[in-house]
Amino acid sequence: MVSIQHHGAVQGVTGSCHQMTLSSGEALLVDCGMFQGAESAGRELDEEFGEKQIDFPLDNIKALVVTHCHIDHVGRIPFLLAAGFNGPIYATQATAHLLPLVIEDAIKVGVSRDKDLINKVLQRLQQLLKPIPYDQWFVVDGLPKTRGRFRVAGHIMGSAYVEFDAQGERVLFSGDLGAPHSPLLPAPKSPYKADIVVIESTYGDKLHEGRKKRRQLLKSVIERCLKDRGTVLIPAFSIGRTQELLYELEEIIHRATKRSNAKQQEKAETQSPWETIDVIVDSPLAAKFTAHYRDLKHLWDAEAQKKLADNRHPLSFDQLITIDSHQQHMKLVQHLKDSGRPSIVIAASGMCAGGRIQNHLKALLPDSRTEVLFVGYQAKGTPGRDIQTYGPRGGYVFLDNERIDIRAGIFTISGYSAHADQANLVSFVKRIYKKPSEVRVVHGDEEAKAALVKKLQAIVPGAKVWVPHE
């Protein structure tokens, strides 16, 4: 029988890293993610490579399998390489395409801007990467008679859940599962069978708004800002959420413009404000990912493909503006602060823990014309969680050790999280035809894990459904 250990994402929602070990002693890792927010506290410093993130032995670990390239699933890969890992790194073709960009940015933000160091890590990463198509079994080097397969997870481009056949057992690691009906990406489909399932629980105690409702919420928040002549700030991770938001904004603008044109034909004098609003992506990394998303459009879902056939460009429309240099960024921040020009600004980081969004927040949070719209999970200990918690009460937040009073409107739309909600997670397990005998619930706050365990116990009676620890 296989055994499973967890080196992250069991005390919270970040740092995903799971070890599957055969009875012979050989092992593989599934993901190697960075800890974020309060979950990163108390980690020792390593003189050679920043924080000491690899605190488990690597002697028997023969391979790394990556489910997708969000930082909380891949951010410790540079530390893994520095610690001596020398095995293959398996990923879907799209993830292998995007991963070097994520790793380069992670090193620049968290470790060093030394170009030689960055290039060495990226060169080593490229040497070890093994891109694998979806739905194709592959043999895991170094693990006797062990094979794996990536299946569409619908979370971000290239995301997958992974199945292993090992020692007569089918073991499934969910990675992060996407919600059905999300923009751009096809929904995940459950496998035929699984003996052991390791499943995420980010929203294990919550239900998302439906897509139609959340698009209406997005539209109404932005229209409120248009009325107040203020800026909508949307903290969003550079990969996945930014592209989904652009897709939805293009749809809102398209519909508003269509209605406005119809009214103009009826000699109406007013023009829809949606026709003139700027949609600003203030992140070079997000711009690069968006370009890659366009290159990977063969992976888009049927709805997105139809828009392309209709000569629409959901990730490259007329009102989209990209800010590249730091100088342009600072000029934009000052311009928005001084002018109050109605704009939509999408900037990283998604939890407000760094990046360009912090400069926007420092300048615009005290302005009552501003709206801050959270579209993804905010981990405990992050500025995003503090703004989300204390902002509606007229509180404050510390950014770069500076107290910033919050007079902006604060909104949250959970449906754009790109994560499956409780109903989606339960459905994923329910639709496994040959049910598992064990389900491990990870990657969630305590309340979310407990709620999901209770729901899953009703779906797989007799199975061991539990929350593991490191």
PyMOL commands that set and color helices and strands:
alter all, ss='L'
color gray80, all
select helices_A, chain A and resi 37-40+71-74+77-82+93-110+115-128+211-228+241-265+273-275+284-295+297-299+302-309+326-339+357-364+383-393+414-417+422-430+446-459
alter helices_A, ss='H'
color red, helices_A
select strands_A, chain A and resi 3-6+18-21+27-30+45-46+50-51+61-65+89-92+129-132+138-139+147-152+160-166+169-173+196-200+231-235+278-281+320-322+343-347+371-374+396-399+402-405+409-412+438-442+464-466
alter strands_A, ss='S'
color yellow, strands_A
deselect
rebuild
show_as cartoon
